[in-house]
Amino acid sequence: MSKKIVILNGSPRKNGNTSALVKAFAKGAESAGNTVTEFFLDRMDIHGCKGCFGGHSSRECPCVQKDDMAQIYPAVKECDVVVLASPLYYWNMSGQLRTAVDRLFALEEGDVNLLRGHDRSCALLMAAEGHGFDDVLLYYNHLAEHLRWKNLGAVLAGGNCDTGDIAGKPELEQAEELGKSIQ
Ligand SMILES: Cc1cc2nc3c(=O)[nH]c(=O)nc-3n(C[C@H](O)[C@H](O)[C@H](O)COP(=O)(O)O)c2cc1C
């Protein structure tokens, strides 16, 4: 059965290493009959969570803040798979991605938790200059566990600094295979 996949791409570089992983993943996922929607967060107007605990999941826009998260909430609500894609910044995901993830909290608030569970799965795509992925993996695994999303795995592409460094590397194939495996 075809799945709806949402990719939250937290890289600021449209043609960077993370985006190359995203493209490869999407190619594989679409070849398996899935629908892929990518959000390039850096070009979107997304503000940090205000911590007001005033969200209501059942509202069309569940958050009190009105910005481009309004495009992401319905897509995430409807999707089967959420892919978090990011460069490694100081041993973590980029601020662009972390900010969007915090804002997803509004879907957990109100009468019904629309974020947690719901037979959703998740995957992680990351690029970095080095190989220090331990801390971000800990965060990602905690997030998946908290949200009760099935973890489909991670493609972690170390050794990539400049745009284009990832070209021809095996992680692109791994990302494509991960996409293809979603059915
Ligand atoms: C603000 C900043 C922080 C970074 N922190 C790390 C880091 O902690 N570890 C690492 O290996 N690379 C780090 N890098 C390098 C990027 O992860 C690397 O250049 C990556 O390939 C960028 O992905 P992109 O092409 O998708 O933007 C950092 C780069 C920037 C700009």
The ligand as an ORCA input file, in Angstrom:
! r2SCAN-3c Opt
* xyz 0 1
  C      26.792     25.931     12.351
  C      27.457     24.657     11.899
  C      27.715     23.671     12.839
  C      28.298     22.464     12.447
  N      28.526     21.508     13.386
  C      29.065     20.329     13.013
  C      29.325     19.293     13.976
  O      29.037     19.430     15.169
  N      29.880     18.146     13.546
  C      30.220     17.948     12.230
  O      30.729     16.880     11.908
  N      29.970     18.874     11.287
  C      29.408     20.068     11.647
  N      29.137     21.037     10.702
  C      29.377     20.734      9.265
  C      28.086     20.316      8.529
  O      27.381     19.314      9.229
  C      28.439     19.798      7.125
  O      29.024     20.849      6.387
  C      27.242     19.247      6.365
  O      27.676     18.530      5.242
  C      26.303     20.347      5.925
  O      25.168     19.783      5.320
  P      24.367     20.553      4.150
  O      25.237     20.480      2.922
  O      23.113     19.805      4.014
  O      24.152     21.958      4.600
  C      28.603     22.244     11.074
  C      28.346     23.264     10.141
  C      27.777     24.450     10.555
  C      27.481     25.517      9.513
*
